[in-house]
């Protein structure tokens, strides 16, 4: 009987470990900006790190940052693989689509329904390579297209021509179309959020500036997003957030062309801390924060605490009472 129960328990655990991590997270009303929990799984002899990442909703860069010692193509049967399923939400208004380019991640905040908790849905991205950077901008979705044709711009036609790999003027929808099965056009019409016929590029800088999602992710997002949904494309390699009284820092590699702004530079971290603290006092392990921006792990790392405001209030209240009593005693003595 005990053996039977043990077998059932192992089967249940195996089933749970095989389920994809949800890409939807709830945002509580307490002001917390850290969502999700870190996870782990075991590799099989057939798995690559990219296979595991896609299964759980992560791209190449996500998986390499948190698993730096594992071989990308052969992590090995039984190898423990960390899943970076915890995030600090970007420091932006929580509406529409937010895409953080250095993080290579999209956050979608669906309209909040009355009486329900605000949710965020998140997916990994492929973004523009150096020289074809994805631009930072505030825009919106102006068009949605299923099974789109691709009309390569002159710059891309010229690039392929020079490489001896000429493209047709129109690439019809199908397996050879780099847009995949779904595309959403932004307010700057030369830029799209779309699928891909090369899913290995998700989590890398490989595009000509457009934003790529896994085929299954763009299909899901396409069904949820409406025309005129706001889109905010940002550059936040460092994010600071809180959960309760705890303060976390999440660092990602900055883009090479942004080294002058972020390399060995804690300024953006300090600015974010000031903004999220909202006049609360805090204590930060600055050495730990500095280590994280120089050796980013891509997951939230505890760096400090807010000082307990209730305790401060009580101390101040007692101090005021003591001062008041002292003034009263002094006045009585003077009257005597």
PAZAPA-4460 file (N, C-alpha, C; in steps of 0.05 Angstrom, whole numbers, plus 32768, in hexadecimal, padded with zeros to 4 digits):
% residues 336
    n_x    n_y    n_z   ca_x   ca_y   ca_z    c_x    c_y    c_z   seq   type   mol
   8010   7FE8   8000   8000   8000   8000   8011   8019   8000     1      X     A
   8027   8019   8011   8039   8030   8012   8047   8034   7FF8     2      X     A
   804F   801E   7FEA   805C   8020   7FD0   8049   802C   7FBC     3      X     A
   8030   8024   7FBD   801C   802E   7FAA   8019   804C   7FAE     4      X     A
   8017   8055   7FC7   8014   8072   7FCD   802D   8081   7FC4     5      X     A
   8044   8075   7FC7   805D   8082   7FBF   805E   8085   7FA1     6      X     A
   8055   8071   7F92   8054   8072   7F75   8041   8088   7F6B     7      X     A
   802A   808A   7F78   8016   809E   7F71   8022   80BA   7F76     8      X     A
   802F   80BD   7F8E   803B   80D7   7F95   8051   80DF   7F80     9      X     A
   8061   80CC   7F78   8076   80D2   7F64   806A   80D9   7F49    10      X     A
   8054   80CC   7F42   8046   80D2   7F28   803B   80EE   7F29    11      X     A
   802F   80F6   7F40   8023   8110   7F43   8039   8125   7F41    12      X     A
   8050   8121   7F4F   8066   8134   7F4E   8071   8136   7F32    13      X     A
   8073   8120   7F24   807D   8120   7F09   806A   8130   7EF7    14      X     A
   8050   812D   7EFB   803C   813C   7EEB   803F   815A   7EF0    15      X     A
   8041   8161   7F0A   8043   817D   7F12   805C   818A   7F05    16      X     A
   8072   817B   7F06   808B   8186   7EFB   808A   8189   7EDD    17      X     A
   8078   817A   7ED0   8076   817B   7EB2   8064   8191   7EA9    18      X     A
   8054   819E   7EBB   8041   81B2   7EB2   8050   81CD   7EAD    19      X     A
   8049   81DA   7E97   8055   81F4   7E91   804F   8208   7EA7    20      X     A
   8062   821A   7EAC   805D   822F   7EC0   8049   8243   7EB4    21      X     A
   8037   824C   7EC4   8023   8260   7EBB   8031   827A   7EB4    22      X     A
   8028   8287   7E9F   8033   82A1   7E97   8022   82B7   7EA3    23      X     A
   800D   82B1   7EB2   7FFB   82C5   7EBE   8000   82C6   7EDC    24      X     A
   8003   82DF   7EE6   8008   82E3   7F02   7FF5   82F8   7F0C    25      X     A
   7FED   82F5   7F26   7FDC   8309   7F32   7FEC   831E   7F41    26      X     A
   7FE4   8337   7F3F   7FF1   834D   7F4D   7FE0   8355   7F65    27      X     A
   7FEA   8352   7F7D   7FDA   8358   7F94   7FD6   8376   7F97    28      X     A
   7FC4   837E   7FA9   7FBE   839A   7FAE   7FCF   83A7   7FC3    29      X     A
   7FE4   8399   7FCB   7FF5   83A3   7FE1   800D   83B4   7FD7    30      X     A
   800F   83B6   7FBC   8025   83C5   7FB1   803D   83B4   7FAA    31      X     A
   803B   8399   7FAE   8052   8388   7FA7   8056   8388   7F89    32      X     A
   8070   8388   7F81   8076   8387   7F64   8087   836F   7F5D    33      X     A
   808B   835D   7F70   8098   8343   7F6B   8083   832E   7F68    34      X     A
   8082   8320   7F51   806E   830C   7F4D   807B   82F1   7F46    35      X     A
   806C   82DB   7F4C   8076   82C1   7F46   808A   82B6   7F5A    36      X     A
   8093   829E   7F55   80A7   8290   7F66   80BB   8282   7F54    37      X     A
   80D4   8280   7F5C   80E7   8271   7F4C   80E0   8253   7F4D    38      X     A
   80E7   8245   7F38   80E2   8229   7F37   80FA   8219   7F2C    39      X     A
   80F6   81FF   7F2A   810B   81EE   7F1F   80FF   81D5   7F14    40      X     A
   810E   81C9   7F02   8105   81B0   7EF5   811E   819F   7EF0    41      X     A
   811A   8187   7EE6   8131   8176   7EE0   8132   8171   7EC2    42      X     A
   8149   8172   7EB6   814D   816E   7E99   814C   8150   7E93    43      X     A
   8142   8149   7E7B   8145   812E   7E72   815D   812D   7E5F    44      X     A
   8164   8115   7E56   817B   8113   7E44   8176   811F   7E29    45      X     A
   815D   8125   7E22   8157   8130   7E08   8155   814F   7E09    46      X     A
   8153   815A   7E21   814D   8177   7E24   8166   8188   7E1D    47      X     A
   8160   819F   7E11   8173   81B5   7E10   8168   81CA   7E23    48      X     A
   8179   81DE   7E2A   8170   81F3   7E3C   815A   8203   7E2E    49      X     A
   815C   8205   7E13   8147   8214   7E04   812D   8205   7E05    50      X     A
   812D   81EB   7E03   8115   81DB   7E05   8107   81E0   7E1F    51      X     A
   8116   81DE   7E35   810B   81E2   7E4F   8100   81FE   7E52    52      X     A
   810F   8212   7E49   8106   822D   7E4B   80EC   8231   7E3D    53      X     A
   80E9   8227   7E24   80D0   822B   7E15   80B9   821D   7E23    54      X     A
   80BE   8205   7E2E   80A9   81F6   7E3C   809D   8206   7E53    55      X     A
   80AF   8215   7E61   80A6   8224   7E79   80A1   8242   7E73    56      X     A
   80A4   824A   7E5A   809E   8266   7E53   80B5   8279   7E56    57      X     A
   80CE   8270   7E4F   80E5   8281   7E51   80F7   827F   7E39    58      X     A
   8106   8294   7E34   8118   8294   7E1D   8135   828D   7E24    59      X     A
   8146   828E   7E10   8162   8286   7E13   8170   8295   7E29    60      X     A
   816E   82B0   7E28   817C   82C0   7E3C   8173   82BB   7E58    61      X     A
   8158   82B7   7E5C   814E   82B1   7E76   815B   8299   7E82    62      X     A
   815C   8284   7E72   8166   826A   7E7C   8184   826A   7E81    63      X     A
   8193   8278   7E70   81B0   8279   7E74   81B8   8289   7E8C    64      X     A
   81AA   829F   7E92   81B1   82B0   7EA8   81AE   82A1   7EC3    65      X     A
   8199   8291   7EC6   8194   8284   7EDF   81A2   8268   7EE0    66      X     A
   81AA   825E   7EC9   81B8   8244   7EC8   81D2   8246   7EBA    67      X     A
   81E4   8258   7EC4   81FD   825E   7EB5   8210   8246   7EB1    68      X     A
   820E   8232   7EC3   8221   821C   7EC1   8217   8204   7EB1    69      X     A
   81FE   8206   7EA9   81F3   81EF   7E99   81F9   81F3   7E7C    70      X     A
   81FF   81DD   7E6E   8203   81DD   7E51   81E9   81E3   7E43    71      X     A
   81E9   81F6   7E30   81D1   81FE   7E22   81C4   81E7   7E13    72      X     A
   81D5   81D7   7E06   81CA   81C2   7DF4   81C8   81A7   7E01    73      X     A
   81D6   81A3   7E17   81D5   8189   7E25   81D9   818C   7E43    74      X     A
   81C4   8196   7E50   81C6   819A   7E6D   81CA   817F   7E7C    75      X     A
   81C0   8169   7E70   81C5   814F   7E7C   81AD   8144   7E8A    76      X     A
   81A8   812A   7E87   8192   811D   7E94   8193   8120   7EB3    77      X     A
   817D   8129   7EBE   817C   812D   7EDB   8187   8147   7EE5    78      X     A
   8192   8158   7ED3   819D   8172   7EDC   8187   8184   7EE7    79      X     A
   818D   8191   7EFD   817A   81A3   7F09   817B   81BE   7EFA    80      X     A
   8164   81C6   7EEF   8162   81DE   7EDF   8150   81F2   7EEE    81      X     A
   815B   820A   7EF3   814B   821E   7F00   8139   822C   7EEC    82      X     A
   8121   8233   7EF5   810D   8240   7EE4   8108   825C   7EF0    83      X     A
   810E   8272   7EE0   810D   828D   7EEB   80F1   8299   7EEB    84      X     A
   80DF   828A   7EF8   80C2   8292   7EF7   80BA   82A5   7F0D    85      X     A
   80CC   82B8   7F13   80C6   82CE   7F26   80D0   82E8   7F19    86      X     A
   80C0   82FD   7F1B   80C6   8316   7F0D   80C1   832E   7F1F    87      X     A
   80D0   8343   7F1A   80C9   835D   7F24   80BB   836B   7F0D    88      X     A
   80A3   8375   7F11   8095   8383   7EFC   80A4   839D   7EF4    89      X     A
   80A5   83A3   7EDB   80B3   83BC   7ED2   80A7   83D4   7EE0    90      X     A
   80B7   83E9   7EE3   80AE   8401   7EF0   80A0   8412   7EDB    91      X     A
   8087   840C   7ED5   8077   841A   7EC0   805A   8418   7EC9    92      X     A
   8049   8428   7EBD   802C   8424   7EC2   8024   8407   7EBA    93      X     A
   8013   83FB   7ECA   800B   83DF   7EC5   7FF2   83DF   7EB4    94      X     A
   7FF7   83E4   7E9A   7FE1   83E3   7E87   7FEC   83DB   7E6B    95      X     A
   7FDB   83CD   7E5C   7FE3   83C5   7E41   7FFB   83B3   7E41    96      X     A
   800B   83B6   7E2C   8023   83A6   7E28   803C   83B6   7E2F    97      X     A
   804D   83AA   7E40   8067   83B6   7E46   807C   83A3   7E3D    98      X     A
   8090   83AC   7E2D   80A5   839A   7E24   80C0   83A6   7E2D    99      X     A
   80CE   8397   7E3E   80E8   839F   7E48   80FD   8392   7E37   100      X     A
   810A   83A2   7E26   811D   8397   7E11   8134   8388   7E1D   101      X     A
   8144   8394   7E30   815B   8385   7E3A   8153   836C   7E49   102      X     A
   813B   836C   7E55   8131   8354   7E63   8127   833F   7E4F   103      X     A
   8120   8349   7E37   8115   8338   7E22   80FB   832B   7E2C   104      X     A
   80E9   833C   7E37   80D1   8331   7E42   80BA   8345   7E3E   105      X     A
   80A2   833A   7E38   808A   8349   7E34   8078   8345   7E4C   106      X     A
   806C   835A   7E56   8058   8359   7E6B   803E   8365   7E60   107      X     A
   8028   8355   7E62   800E   835F   7E5A   7FFC   8361   7E72   108      X     A
   7FF1   8379   7E76   7FDE   837E   7E8C   7FC2   837F   7E80   109      X     A
   7FB3   836A   7E81   7F98   836B   7E76   7F86   837E   7E86   110      X     A
   7F72   8389   7E7A   7F60   839B   7E88   7F55   838E   7EA2   111      X     A
   7F57   839C   7EB8   7F4E   8391   7ED1   7F30   8390   7ED3   112      X     A
   7F25   8379   7ED9   7F08   8376   7EDC   7EFF   837E   7EF8   113      X     A
   7EE8   8389   7EFB   7EDE   8393   7F14   7EDD   837C   7F28   114      X     A
   7EE8   8380   7F40   7EE7   836C   7F55   7EFC   8357   7F52   115      X     A
   7F0D   8358   7F3D   7F22   8344   7F3A   7F3D   8350   7F3D   116      X     A
   7F51   833F   7F42   7F6C   8348   7F46   7F79   834E   7F2B   117      X     A
   7F8A   8363   7F2A   7F99   8369   7F12   7FAC   8352   7F0B   118      X     A
   7FAE   834B   7EF2   7FBF   8335   7EE9   7FD5   8340   7ED7   119      X     A
   7FEA   8331   7ED4   7FFF   8337   7EC0   8006   831C   7EB3   120      X     A
   8008   831D   7E98   800F   8306   7E88   802A   830C   7E7C   121      X     A
   803D   82FA   7E7D   8058   8300   7E74   8063   82EA   7E61   122      X     A
   8072   82F3   7E4D   807E   82E2   7E39   809A   82EB   7E32   123      X     A
   80AC   82D8   7E2B   80C7   82DF   7E22   80C6   82EA   7E05   124      X     A
   80DA   82FA   7DFE   80DC   8307   7DE4   80F6   8301   7DD6   125      X     A
   80F6   8304   7DBC   810E   8308   7DAC   810D   8325   7DA3   126      X     A
   8124   8334   7DA4   8124   8350   7D9E   8139   8357   7D89   127      X     A
   813A   8370   7D82   814C   8379   7D6C   816A   8377   7D74   128      X     A
   817A   836D   7D61   8196   836B   7D65   81A4   8386   7D63   129      X     A
   81BD   8388   7D6A   81CC   83A1   7D69   81CC   83AB   7D4C   130      X     A
   81C6   83C4   7D49   81C4   83D0   7D2E   81A7   83D0   7D24   131      X     A
   8196   83BF   7D30   817A   83BE   7D29   816A   83BE   7D43   132      X     A
   8171   83D1   7D55   8165   83D1   7D70   8147   83D4   7D6F   133      X     A
   813A   83C6   7D82   811E   83CB   7D87   811B   83E6   7D94   134      X     A
   810B   83F8   7D8A   810B   8414   7D95   80FA   8415   7DAE   135      X     A
   8102   8427   7DC0   80F3   842D   7DD9   80DE   8441   7DD2   136      X     A
   80C5   843B   7DD8   80B0   844E   7DD1   8096   8447   7DDF   137      X     A
   8083   845A   7DE0   8068   8455   7DE8   8056   8457   7DD0   138      X     A
   8048   8441   7DCB   8038   8440   7DB3   801F   842F   7DB8   139      X     A
   8014   8422   7DA4   7FFC   8412   7DA8   7FFA   83FD   7D91   140      X     A
   7FE9   83EA   7D95   7FE3   83D6   7D80   7FD0   83E3   7D6C   141      X     A
   7FD8   83E4   7D52   7FC6   83F0   7D3E   7FBB   83DC   7D2B   142      X     A
   7FC6   83C3   7D2B   7FBB   83AF   7D18   7FC2   8393   7D22   143      X     A
   7FB0   8380   7D1E   7FB5   8364   7D24   7FB0   8354   7D0B   144      X     A
   7FC2   8341   7D06   7FBF   8332   7CEE   7FC6   8314   7CF3   145      X     A
   7FB5   8303   7CEB   7FBA   82E6   7CED   7FC4   82DC   7CD2   146      X     A
   7FD7   82CA   7CD3   7FE5   82BF   7CBB   7FEE   82D7   7CA9   147      X     A
   7FFF   82E8   7CB3   8007   8300   7CA4   801B   82F9   7C8E   148      X     A
   801A   8309   7C79   8030   8309   7C65   8046   831C   7C70   149      X     A
   805E   8317   7C67   8074   8328   7C6F   807E   8338   7C57   150      X     A
   807F   8352   7C5A   8089   8364   7C45   80A4   836F   7C4E   151      X     A
   80BA   8362   7C48   80D4   836B   7C53   80DA   8388   7C4A   152      X     A
   80E2   8399   7C5D   80E9   83B5   7C55   8103   83B5   7C44   153      X     A
   8108   83CB   7C38   811F   83CE   7C26   8139   83C8   7C34   154      X     A
   813C   83D0   7C4D   8155   83CC   7C5B   815A   83AE   7C5F   155      X     A
   8146   839E   7C64   814A   8381   7C67   814E   8374   7C4C   156      X     A
   8140   837D   7C38   8144   8372   7C1D   8161   8377   7C14   157      X     A
   816B   838F   7C1A   8187   8395   7C13   819B   8384   7C22   158      X     A
   8196   8380   7C3C   81A8   8370   7C4D   81A9   8353   7C42   159      X     A
   8193   8348   7C3B   8193   832C   7C31   819F   832B   7C15   160      X     A
   819B   833F   7C05   81A7   8340   7BEB   81C5   8340   7BED   161      X     A
   81D0   8350   7BFF   81ED   8352   7C03   81F9   8337   7C0D   162      X     A
   81E9   8328   7C1B   81F2   830E   7C25   81EE   82F7   7C11   163      X     A
   81E3   82FE   7BFA   81DE   82E9   7BE6   81C6   82D8   7BEC   164      X     A
   81B4   82E3   7BFD   819C   82D4   7C05   8184   82E5   7C00   165      X     A
   817E   82EB   7BE7   8169   82FE   7BE0   814D   82F4   7BEA   166      X     A
   813D   8308   7BF2   8122   8302   7BFC   810E   830B   7BE6   167      X     A
   80F7   82FE   7BE5   80E1   8308   7BD4   80D5   8321   7BDF   168      X     A
   80C7   8330   7BCF   80BA   8348   7BD8   80A4   8342   7BED   169      X     A
   8098   832B   7BEA   8083   8322   7BFD   8089   8305   7C05   170      X     A
   8089   8301   7C20   808C   82E5   7C2A   8070   82DE   7C35   171      X     A
   8063   82CB   7C27   8049   82C2   7C2E   8048   82B4   7C49   172      X     A
   8031   82B4   7C56   802E   82A6   7C6F   8034   8289   7C6C   173      X     A
   803F   827D   7C81   8047   8261   7C7F   8060   825C   7C8F   174      X     A
   806B   8244   7C8C   8083   823C   7C9D   809C   824D   7C98   175      X     A
   809E   8259   7C80   80B6   8269   7C7A   80B3   8286   7C81   176      X     A
   809C   828E   7C8C   8097   82AA   7C93   80A1   82AF   7CAF   177      X     A
   80B5   82C2   7CB2   80C0   82C7   7CCC   80AD   82D5   7CE0   178      X     A
   8095   82DE   7CD6   8082   82EA   7CE8   8071   82D5   7CF7   179      X     A
   8073   82BC   7CEF   8062   82A8   7CFB   8045   82AB   7CF3   180      X     A
   8033   82A2   7D04   8016   82A2   7CFE   8007   82BA   7D07   181      X     A
   8014   82CB   7D18   8005   82E2   7D23   8018   82FA   7D24   182      X     A
   800D   8311   7D1E   801C   832A   7D20   800B   8341   7D29   183      X     A
   8016   8353   7D3A   8008   836B   7D43   8019   8383   7D3D   184      X     A
   800E   8395   7D2E   801E   83AD   7D25   801C   83C3   7D3A   185      X     A
   8033   83D0   7D3E   8034   83E6   7D52   802F   8401   7D44   186      X     A
   802D   8416   7D54   8027   8431   7D4A   803D   843B   7D37   187      X     A
   8056   8431   7D3B   806B   8435   7D27   8069   841C   7D15   188      X     A
   805C   841E   7CFF   8053   8407   7CEF   8069   83F4   7CE5   189      X     A
   8082   83FD   7CE6   8098   83EB   7CDD   809E   83D7   7CF3   190      X     A
   8093   83D9   7D0B   8099   83C7   7D20   8080   83B6   7D27   191      X     A
   8086   839C   7D2C   8071   8389   7D32   8077   8379   7D4B   192      X     A
   8062   836F   7D58   8065   8359   7D6B   805A   8341   7D5C   193      X     A
   806B   832C   7D5A   8062   8316   7D48   806E   82FB   7D52   194      X     A
   8065   82E6   7D45   8070   82CB   7D4B   808A   82C7   7D3D   195      X     A
   8092   82AF   7D39   80AB   82A9   7D2C   80AC   828D   7D21   196      X     A
   80BB   8288   7D0C   80C0   826D   7D03   80DB   8263   7D0D   197      X     A
   80E8   8273   7D1E   8101   826B   7D2A   8100   8270   7D48   198      X     A
   80F1   825F   7D57   80EC   8264   7D73   8105   8265   7D84   199      X     A
   811C   8259   7D7B   8134   825A   7D8A   813E   8277   7D8F   200      X     A
   8134   828A   7D7E   813D   82A5   7D81   812F   82B5   7D97   201      X     A
   811B   82A9   7DA4   810E   82B6   7DBA   8121   82B7   7DD2   202      X     A
   8125   82CF   7DDD   8138   82D2   7DF3   8154   82DA   7DE8   203      X     A
   8155   82E3   7DCE   816E   82EB   7DC2   8169   8305   7DB3   204      X     A
   817F   8312   7DAC   817E   832A   7D9A   8183   8321   7D7E   205      X     A
   816E   831B   7D70   8172   830F   7D55   8161   831C   7D3F   206      X     A
   814E   832D   7D47   813B   8338   7D33   8146   8352   7D27   207      X     A
   8136   835C   7D14   813D   8376   7D07   812E   838D   7D16   208      X     A
   8127   8388   7D2F   811A   839D   7D3F   80FF   8396   7D48   209      X     A
   80F2   8383   7D3A   80D7   837A   7D43   80D9   8368   7D5B   210      X     A
   80C3   8362   7D67   80C2   8352   7D80   80B6   8337   7D7A   211      X     A
   80C6   8322   7D80   80BD   8306   7D7A   80B4   82F9   7D94   212      X     A
   809F   82E8   7D91   8096   82D7   7DA7   8094   82BA   7D9D   213      X     A
   8095   82A8   7DB0   8090   828C   7DA9   8075   828A   7D9B   214      X     A
   8073   8277   7D88   8059   8274   7D79   8041   8271   7D8C   215      X     A
   8044   8261   7DA1   802D   825D   7DB4   8027   8276   7DC4   216      X     A
   803C   8287   7DC9   8038   829F   7DD9   802B   82B5   7DC9   217      X     A
   8033   82B9   7DB0   8026   82CE   7DA0   8009   82C6   7D9A   218      X     A
   8004   82AD   7D97   7FE8   82A4   7D93   7FD7   82AC   7DAB   219      X     A
   7FE1   82A7   7DC3   7FD3   82AD   7DDC   7FCF   82CB   7DDE   220      X     A
   7FE5   82DB   7DDB   7FE3   82F8   7DDE   7FD1   8304   7DC9   221      X     A
   7FD2   82FA   7DB0   7FC2   8304   7D9A   7FA5   8303   7DA1   222      X     A
   7F9C   82ED   7DAE   7F80   82E9   7DB4   7F77   82FC   7DCA   223      X     A
   7F89   8306   7DDB   7F82   8316   7DF2   7F83   8334   7DED   224      X     A
   7F95   833C   7DDB   7F9A   8359   7DD7   7F88   8365   7DC2   225      X     A
   7F7F   837D   7DC7   7F6D   838A   7DB4   7F7C   83A1   7DA6   226      X     A
   7F70   83AB   7D90   7F7B   83C2   7D83   7F7B   83DA   7D96   227      X     A
   7F8F   83EB   7D95   7F93   8402   7DA6   7F9D   83FC   7DC2   228      X     A
   7FA4   83E3   7DC7   7FB1   83DC   7DE0   7FCB   83EC   7DE2   229      X     A
   7FD0   83FA   7DF8   7FE9   8409   7DFA   8001   83F7   7DFC   230      X     A
   8018   83FF   7DF0   8031   83F0   7DF0   8047   8403   7DFA   231      X     A
   8056   83FA   7E0D   806C   8409   7E18   8086   83F8   7E16   232      X     A
   8099   8401   7E06   80B2   83F2   7E02   80C7   8401   7E12   233      X     A
   80D4   83F3   7E25   80E5   8400   7E39   8101   83F4   7E3A   234      X     A
   8112   8402   7E48   812E   83F9   7E4B   8135   83F9   7E69   235      X     A
   812E   83E2   7E77   8133   83E0   7E93   8143   83C6   7E99   236      X     A
   815D   83C6   7E95   816D   83AE   7E9C   816C   83A8   7EBA   237      X     A
   8168   83BD   7ECA   8166   83BA   7EE7   814A   83C1   7EF0   238      X     A
   813E   83B0   7F00   8123   83B5   7F0B   8125   83B2   7F29   239      X     A
   8117   83C4   7F37   8116   83C3   7F54   80F9   83C0   7F5C   240      X     A
   80F3   83AE   7F6F   80D8   83AA   7F78   80D6   83A0   7F94   241      X     A
   80BE   839E   7F9E   80BA   8395   7FBA   80A6   8380   7FBD   242      X     A
   80A8   8370   7FD2   8094   835D   7FDB   8093   835F   7FF9   243      X     A
   807D   836A   8003   807B   8370   801F   8090   8385   8026   244      X     A
   80A0   8381   803A   80B5   8394   8042   80D0   838E   8036   245      X     A
   80D1   8379   8024   80EA   8371   8018   80EE   837F   7FFD   246      X     A
   8107   8387   7FF7   810D   8395   7FDE   811F   8383   7FCD   247      X     A
   8119   8381   7FB3   8127   836F   7FA1   8132   837F   7F89   248      X     A
   8147   8374   7F7E   8153   837F   7F65   8155   8368   7F51   249      X     A
   814B   836E   7F39   814E   835A   7F23   815E   8367   7F0D   250      X     A
   8175   835A   7F06   8187   8366   7EF3   818A   8354   7EDA   251      X     A
   818A   8360   7EC3   818F   8353   7EAA   81A6   8360   7E9B   252      X     A
   81B3   8352   7E89   81C9   8360   7E7A   81BE   8377   7E6A   253      X     A
   81CA   838E   7E6C   81C2   83A5   7E5C   81CB   83A0   7E3F   254      X     A
   81BF   83AE   7E2C   81C7   83AC   7E10   81E3   83B8   7E0D   255      X     A
   81F2   83AC   7DFC   820E   83B5   7DF8   8210   83D3   7DF2   256      X     A
   81FD   83DD   7DE2   81FD   83F9   7DDA   81F6   840C   7DF1   257      X     A
   81EC   8400   7E08   81E5   8410   7E1F   81F9   840F   7E36   258      X     A
   8210   8405   7E30   8225   8401   7E45   822B   841B   7E54   259      X     A
   822C   8431   7E46   8234   844A   7E52   821F   8453   7E67   260      X     A
   8206   8449   7E64   81F1   8451   7E77   81EE   843E   7E8F   261      X     A
   81F6   8425   7E8B   81F0   8411   7EA0   8208   8403   7EAC   262      X     A
   821F   8402   7E9E   8236   83F3   7EA8   8240   83FF   7EC3   263      X     A
   8241   83EE   7ED7   824B   83F6   7EF2   823C   840F   7EFD   264      X     A
   8223   8412   7EF4   8214   842A   7EFA   81FC   8424   7F0B   265      X     A
   81FC   842C   7F24   81E6   8427   7F36   81D1   843D   7F36   266      X     A
   81D5   8451   7F25   81C3   8468   7F25   81A6   8460   7F20   267      X     A
   81A1   844F   7F0C   8186   8448   7F06   8179   8438   7F1C   268      X     A
   8189   8427   7F2A   817F   8418   7F41   8177   842B   7F57   269      X     A
   8188   843E   7F5D   8182   8452   7F72   8169   8461   7F6B   270      X     A
   8166   846A   7F52   814F   8479   7F49   8135   8469   7F4D   271      X     A
   8136   844F   7F46   811F   843E   7F49   8118   843A   7F66   272      X     A
   812D   8437   7F77   8128   8434   7F94   811A   844C   7F9F   273      X     A
   8123   8463   7F98   8116   847C   7FA1   80F9   847D   7F99   274      X     A
   80F4   8475   7F80   80D9   8477   7F75   80C6   8463   7F83   275      X     A
   80CF   844A   7F87   80BD   8436   7F93   80BB   8439   7FB1   276      X     A
   80CF   8446   7FBE   80CE   8448   7FDB   80B8   845A   7FE4   277      X     A
   80B2   846F   7FD5   809C   8481   7FDB   809F   848C   7FF7   278      X     A
   80B7   8497   7FFC   80BE   84A4   8016   80C1   8490   802E   279      X     A
   80C0   8476   8029   80C5   8463   803F   80E4   8460   8041   280      X     A
   80EC   845B   805A   8109   8456   805E   810F   8439   8058   281      X     A
   8128   8434   8050   8130   8419   804A   814E   8415   804F   282      X     A
   8155   83FC   8051   8172   83F5   8054   8179   83E2   803D   283      X     A
   818F   83E9   802E   8197   83DA   8017   81B3   83CF   801A   284      X     A
   81B6   83B6   8011   81D1   83AA   800F   81DD   83B3   7FF4   285      X     A
   81EB   83CA   7FF4   81F4   83D5   7FDB   8209   83C3   7FCD   286      X     A
   8219   83B5   7FDD   822D   83A3   7FD1   821F   838D   7FC2   287      X     A
   820A   8382   7FCD   81FB   836D   7FC0   81ED   8377   7FA7   288      X     A
   81E2   838F   7FA8   81D5   839B   7F91   81EA   83A0   7F7A   289      X     A
   8201   83AA   7F82   8216   83AF   7F6E   8220   8395   7F61   290      X     A
   8222   8380   7F71   822A   8365   7F67   8215   835B   7F53   291      X     A
   81FC   8360   7F58   81E7   8356   7F47   81E7   8364   7F2C   292      X     A
   81EB   837E   7F2B   81EB   838B   7F11   8204   8384   7F01   293      X     A
   8219   837C   7F0E   8231   8375   7F00   8232   8357   7EF8   294      X     A
   8221   8347   7F06   821F   832A   7EFF   8201   8323   7F00   295      X     A
   81F2   832D   7EEC   81D5   832A   7EED   81CC   830D   7EEB   296      X     A
   81B8   8306   7EFB   81AC   82EB   7EFB   8191   82EA   7EED   297      X     A
   8185   8302   7EE9   816B   8302   7EDB   8153   82FB   7EED   298      X     A
   8158   82F9   7F07   8142   82F3   7F1A   8143   8306   7F32   299      X     A
   812D   830A   7F40   812D   831D   7F57   8140   8313   7F6D   300      X     A
   8151   8325   7F76   8164   831F   7F8C   815E   8332   7FA3   301      X     A
   815C   8327   7FBB   8156   8337   7FD3   816E   8349   7FD9   302      X     A
   8169   8364   7FDB   817F   8376   7FE1   817A   8388   7FF9   303      X     A
   8162   8387   8005   815D   8399   801B   8141   8398   8026   304      X     A
   813C   83A9   8039   8122   83AA   8047   8119   83C6   804A   305      X     A
   80FE   83C9   804A   80F2   83E2   8053   80F3   83E2   8071   306      X     A
   80F9   83F8   807D   80F8   83FA   809A   80DB   83F9   80A3   307      X     A
   80D5   83EB   80B8   80B9   83E7   80C0   80AC   8402   80C8   308      X     A
   8099   840A   80B7   808D   8425   80BB   807C   8426   80D4   309      X     A
   806F   840F   80DB   805E   840F   80F3   8070   8413   810C   310      X     A
   8087   8406   810C   809A   8409   8122   80A3   8426   8124   311      X     A
   80AA   8432   810D   80B2   844E   810D   809C   8460   8118   312      X     A
   8083   845A   8110   806D   846B   8119   806A   8469   8137   313      X     A
   806D   8451   8141   806A   844D   815E   8080   845C   816D   314      X     A
   8099   845A   8163   80AF   8468   816F   80AA   8486   816F   315      X     A
   80A1   8490   8158   809C   84AD   8156   8086   84B5   8168   316      X     A
   8071   84A4   816B   805B   84AA   817C   8064   84AB   8199   317      X     A
   8074   8498   81A2   807F   8498   81BD   8091   84B0   81C2   318      X     A
   80A1   84B7   81AE   80B2   84CE   81B0   80A3   84E8   81B4   319      X     A
   808D   84EA   81A4   807C   8502   81A6   806F   8503   81C1   320      X     A
   8066   84EC   81CB   8059   84EB   81E6   806D   84F2   81FB   321      X     A
   8086   84E8   81F8   809A   84EE   820C   80A1   850C   820C   322      X     A
   80A3   8518   81F4   80A9   8534   81F2   8093   8545   81FE   323      X     A
   807A   853C   81F8   8063   854B   8202   8063   854A   8221   324      X     A
   8069   8532   822C   8069   852F   8249   8080   8540   8255   325      X     A
   8097   8540   8247   80AD   8550   8251   80A7   856E   8251   326      X     A
   8099   8577   823C   8091   8593   823A   807D   859A   8250   327      X     A
   806A   8587   8255   8056   858B   826A   8063   858D   8285   328      X     A
   8076   857A   828A   8084   8579   82A4   8093   8593   82A8   329      X     A
   80A1   859C   8293   80B1   85B5   8294   809F   85CD   829A   330      X     A
   8087   85CD   828D   8075   85E3   8292   806B   85E4   82AF   331      X     A
   8064   85CB   82B9   805B   85C9   82D5   8070   85D3   82E9   332      X     A
   8089   85CC   82E3   809F   85D4   82F4   80A2   85F2   82F4   333      X     A
   809E   85FE   82DC   80A1   861B   82DA   808B   8629   82EA   334      X     A
   8072   861D   82E9   805B   8629   82F7   805F   8627   8315   335      X     A
   806C   8610   831E   8071   860D   833A   8085   8621   8344   336      X     A
***
